[in-house]
């Protein structure tokens, strides 16, 4: 849990990005660089940066081509201006594996107001689709201008290729223990490039009544650190 708190703080404290900042499109995967080793606690995966080899290694780390998992989510959204909670609701994110090369993702949200249950149409992630396997990596299908990054143990991230004025943008960073648990932080910027929303999504594949995540209703407000000392102390 402490590691996730550090992760949440790191993600929410390093948001001083220009809305024109290029994030994921600076270096295409066709460039030649030294190999990068990712070293999780259980195993080491080597990712090369030679064109198609790098993309193949990325796809190998996407688990939902061969296994179907329904994540049960506790979703919290903070207002970045007031640091108060905008809303909190349960949801499911179901990844359905197909034929070893594509995934259908189904998101369902359960609101306690007039919206009720909202199910989004499924979207498809297919590694054989040229539009999703690009020189700049895997494209996240629900947001075509973003890149999907995959890591060991079902961890992942999606980030915008660049932040552009006049359009909403954001990213999500996801950590998993490789078993039943995931936790993520989502960031949203408005059309002017201002940070508007920070989300925390805690997930358990066993159900909504998992024993790991707290069910407390008095979730703390989001803490903002604006100076270097505050940020360093928060991460200790």
C-alpha positions in Angstrom: 0.0 0.0 0.0 2.9 2.4 0.8 4.3 1.9 -2.7 1.0 2.8 -4.2 0.8 6.0 -2.1 4.3 6.9 -3.4 3.1 6.1 -6.9 0.0 8.3 -6.5 2.1 11.2 -5.2 4.7 10.9 -7.9 2.1 10.9 -10.6 0.1 13.8 -9.2 3.2 15.9 -8.3 4.9 15.7 -11.7 2.1 17.4 -13.8 3.8 20.6 -14.8 3.7 19.7 -18.5 3.1 22.2 -21.2 0.0 21.4 -23.2 2.3 21.4 -26.2 4.8 19.0 -24.6 5.6 16.0 -26.7 5.4 12.8 -24.6 5.3 9.6 -26.6 6.2 10.6 -30.1 9.7 11.9 -29.6 11.5 8.6 -30.4 10.1 6.1 -32.8 10.7 2.4 -32.1 12.6 2.1 -35.4 15.6 4.0 -33.9 18.5 1.9 -32.7 19.5 2.1 -29.1 20.9 -0.1 -26.4 18.5 -2.6 -24.9 16.6 -1.7 -21.8 16.0 -4.2 -19.1 12.9 -4.1 -16.9 13.5 -5.9 -13.7 10.3 -6.7 -11.7 10.5 -8.7 -8.5 9.8 -12.0 -10.2 11.5 -12.0 -13.6 13.5 -9.8 -16.0 12.2 -8.9 -19.5 14.5 -7.5 -22.1 13.0 -4.9 -24.4 15.0 -4.0 -27.5 14.4 -0.8 -29.5 15.0 -2.2 -33.0 11.8 -1.5 -34.9 9.4 -4.5 -35.0 11.4 -6.3 -32.2 10.5 -3.7 -29.7 6.8 -3.8 -30.7 6.7 -7.6 -30.5 8.2 -7.4 -27.0 5.5 -4.9 -26.0 2.7 -7.1 -27.3 4.2 -10.1 -25.4 3.6 -8.2 -22.2 -0.1 -7.5 -22.9 -1.7 -10.4 -21.0 -5.3 -10.1 -22.4 -4.6 -11.7 -25.7 -4.6 -15.1 -23.9 -6.5 -14.5 -20.7 -9.8 -12.9 -19.8 -10.0 -10.9 -16.6 -12.8 -8.8 -15.1 -11.4 -6.1 -12.8 -13.7 -4.8 -10.1 -12.9 -1.1 -9.5 -13.2 1.4 -6.7 -13.1 4.7 -8.7 -12.3 8.0 -7.0 -12.1 11.3 -8.9 -10.7 14.5 -7.3 -11.2 18.0 -8.5 -7.7 19.3 -9.1 -8.6 22.9 -8.2 -10.3 22.3 -4.9 -8.6 18.9 -4.1 -12.0 17.6 -3.0 -13.6 14.4 -4.2 -15.9 14.9 -7.2 -17.3 11.5 -7.1 -16.7 7.9 -6.0 -18.3 4.8 -7.7 -17.8 1.1 -8.4 -17.1 -0.1 -11.9 -15.8 -3.1 -13.9 -13.3 -3.3 -16.6 -13.5 -6.6 -18.4 -10.8 -7.7 -20.8 -11.9 -10.5 -23.1 -9.2 -12.5 -24.9 -9.7 -13.6 -28.5 -7.6 -15.9 -30.7 -4.3 -14.8 -29.1 -4.1 -11.5 -31.0 -6.9 -9.2 -30.0 -8.8 -8.0 -26.9 -12.3 -6.6 -26.4 -12.5 -4.3 -23.4 -15.9 -3.6 -21.7 -16.2 -0.8 -19.2 -19.3 -0.6 -16.9 -19.9 2.2 -14.3 -22.3 2.0 -11.4 -23.4 5.5 -10.4 -25.6 6.2 -7.4 -27.4 9.1 -9.1 -29.8 9.4 -12.1 -27.1 7.9 -14.4 -27.4 4.5 -12.9 -25.5 1.7 -14.7 -23.6 2.9 -17.8 -22.0 0.4 -20.1 -19.7 1.6 -22.8 -19.5 -0.1 -26.2 -16.5 -2.5 -26.3 -13.4 -1.4 -28.0 -10.9 -3.7 -29.7 -7.1 -3.8 -29.3 -5.7 -5.9 -32.1 -1.9 -6.4 -32.6 -2.5 -7.4 -36.2 -4.1 -4.1 -37.0 -1.6 -1.8 -38.7 -3.3 1.2 -37.2 -2.6 -0.1 -33.7 0.9 -1.5 -34.4 2.8 1.6 -35.5 6.5 2.8 -35.6 5.8 4.7 -32.4 4.4 1.7 -30.6 1.0 0.3 -29.8 -1.8 2.8 -30.2 -4.5 2.7 -27.5 -7.8 2.2 -29.5 -10.1 4.2 -27.4 -7.8 7.3 -27.8 -6.1 7.0 -31.2 -3.6 9.8 -30.4 -2.2 7.9 -27.4 0.4 5.2 -27.0 0.0 2.0 -24.9 3.0 1.0 -22.9 3.1 -2.5 -21.4 5.1 -3.8 -18.5 5.5 -7.1 -16.7 2.9 -8.5 -14.2 -0.1 -6.8 -16.0 1.2 -3.3 -15.4 0.7 -0.8 -18.2 0.2 2.9 -19.1 -1.4 4.9 -21.8 -0.1 8.4 -22.6 -0.9 11.0 -25.2 1.6 11.3 -28.0 1.5 15.0 -27.4 -0.7 17.6 -25.5 -2.3 19.9 -27.9 -4.2 23.1 -27.2 -8.0 23.1 -27.8 -8.5 19.4 -26.8 -8.8 17.5 -23.6 -6.0 15.2 -22.9 -4.6 12.9 -20.2 -2.9 9.6 -19.3 -3.3 6.6 -17.0 -0.5 4.7 -15.1 -1.4 1.2 -13.9 0.5 -1.0 -11.5 -0.4 -4.6 -10.8 1.0 -7.3 -8.5 0.7 -9.9 -11.2 -2.1 -11.5 -9.3 -5.5 -10.3 -8.1 -4.7 -6.6 -7.7 -4.2 -3.4 -9.8 -4.1 0.3 -8.9 -3.9 3.2 -11.2 -3.7 7.0 -11.4 -5.5 8.9 -14.1 -4.8 12.5 -15.0 -7.0 14.8 -17.1 -6.2 18.2 -18.6 -8.8 20.6 -20.1 -8.7 22.3 -23.5 -6.5 25.1 -22.1 -3.9 22.7 -20.7 -5.0 23.1 -17.1 -5.0 20.1 -14.8 -8.7 19.5 -13.9 -9.0 15.9 -12.6 -7.0 13.3 -10.7 -8.4 9.8 -10.4 -7.4 6.8 -8.4 -8.7 3.4 -9.4 -8.2 0.4 -7.1 -9.0 -3.0 -8.6 -9.5 -6.6 -7.5 -10.2 -9.4 -10.0 -11.9 -11.5 -7.3 -14.9 -9.1 -6.8 -16.0 -6.0 -5.1 -15.7 -7.5 -1.6 -12.0 -8.2 -1.8 -10.1 -8.2 1.5 -7.1 -6.1 0.4 -8.4 -2.6 -0.4 -9.9 -0.5 2.3 -13.7 0.2 2.0 -13.6 3.3 4.1 -15.9 6.1 2.9 -13.9 9.0 4.4 -11.2 9.0 1.8 -8.8 11.8 2.3 -8.8 14.8 0.1 -6.0 15.1 -2.5 -2.9 16.7 -1.2 -1.1 19.1 -3.4 2.6 19.9 -3.0 3.8 23.0 -4.8 7.5 23.3 -3.6 10.4 21.0 -3.8 10.7 20.4 0.0 7.0 19.4 0.2 7.4 16.9 -2.6 10.5 15.3 -1.2 9.0 14.9 2.2 5.9 13.4 0.9 7.8 10.7 -0.9 9.9 9.7 2.2 
